[in-house]
Amino acid sequence: MDRRKRAVLALADGTVFEGYSFGATGEVSGEVVFNTSICGYQEVLTDPSYRGQMVVMTYTQIGNYGTNEFDAESDRPWLAGFIVKEPSSSSSSWRSTQSLEKYLERYGIVGIYGLDTRALTRHIRDKGAMEGVISTVDEDYGRLVKKALDLPGLIGRDLVKEVTCREPYGWSEGIYKFEPGRCEERTGGGRKVVVYDFGVKYNILRNLVEVGFDIVVVPGSSQAEDVLAMDPVGVVLSNGPGDPSAVTYAIDNVRLLIGKMPILGICFGHQILALALGGRTYKLKFGHRGGNQPVFDVATGKVEITSQNHGFAVDAGSLEGLAEITHVNLNDDTVEGLVHGEHRLLSVQYHPEAAPGPNDSAYIFGRFCEMVGYS
């Protein structure tokens, strides 16, 4: 007798996938997107940029190395639901402290497995990312599809307010070292950088510490005058979830900071910077999510393999006369980076801190150091 608990994924276009429950039980909803990374599922789970979304992992076996405290990119998982082909029943890593399923149960994340994730990914690729519902408590397809249809979607939604910190805090932890198996504490000798937390990943902070900065993280709604009063040498605009054009307070504050000090934008922060300059953003059909996105560096002619997680992009035409495009995605020619020499602005759509992913783009943090005046 099959004792596995059934689960259902229903999409807003009426498509339904059957599978089995793992992790927490219940019913959750959100935009269904896919991630093409082979590893790094814990980093995906804890990336605040996934707020409001349910993630399909395209790699078939997920969970084989368990979970541990060092691979988290924030203090908790943020996604609404997790969709995999085959979760591993054992964790074979010396770093593991808890299985993936126990980790999902611990944080109340509803998962579904056993469905055809290849067919689901192809469906999203062809039809576009769309709202869906995962349920382990309701098997009425019509009712679940109706719930998915009634979901608001991400366009026009400010999700930053749901993931940002509530109070400023300092950060001094560098990147993880396998020996002695921890993250080392460091100081930057007074070279203070303020990081706007739109949903910041820990590894962005670690890499900033690694290149020699003292870090102060502030809420995404922090006023420009309060940031200037901290007398930083530069500002970093972090990654984050949702529609950047809906976060008008961030756009307004960044506009006031432009020209006052060097600014580095990463992912969502790149989009906010472009909007503050007067550019536009738009929603991609199914987004870029995974550790294998090819990006062309216009200046050097080199191709970087990058880690990405975004569903919105900057309109290239809207930047004409406002900033110089420095990087382009080789899959769809979307904008992957910009620079403004006079105002000392630098931004990239991808994640130079990776986690998970390749390290091709880690030089961006060094380039920011040069822009600040520390090389």
Secondary structure, DSSP 8 states (H G I E B T S, - for coil): -----EEEEEETTS-EEEEEEEEB-SEEEEEEEEE--SS-HHHHHT-GGGTTEEEEE-SSEE-TT-B-GGG-SSSS---SEEEESEE-SS---TT-SB-HHHHHHHHT-EEEESS-HHHHHHHHHHH--EEEEEESS---HHHHHHHHHTS--STT---HHHHS-SS-EEE-EEEEETTTTEEEE---TT-EEEEEESS--HHHHHHHHHTT-EEEEEETT--HHHHHHT--SEEEE----S-GGG-HHHHHHHHHHTTTS-EEEETHHHHHHHHHHT--EEEEEEEEEEEEEEEEETTT--EEEEEEEEEEEE-GGGGTTT-EEEEEETTT--EEEEEETTTTEEEESSBTT-SSS--TTTHHHHHHHHHHT--
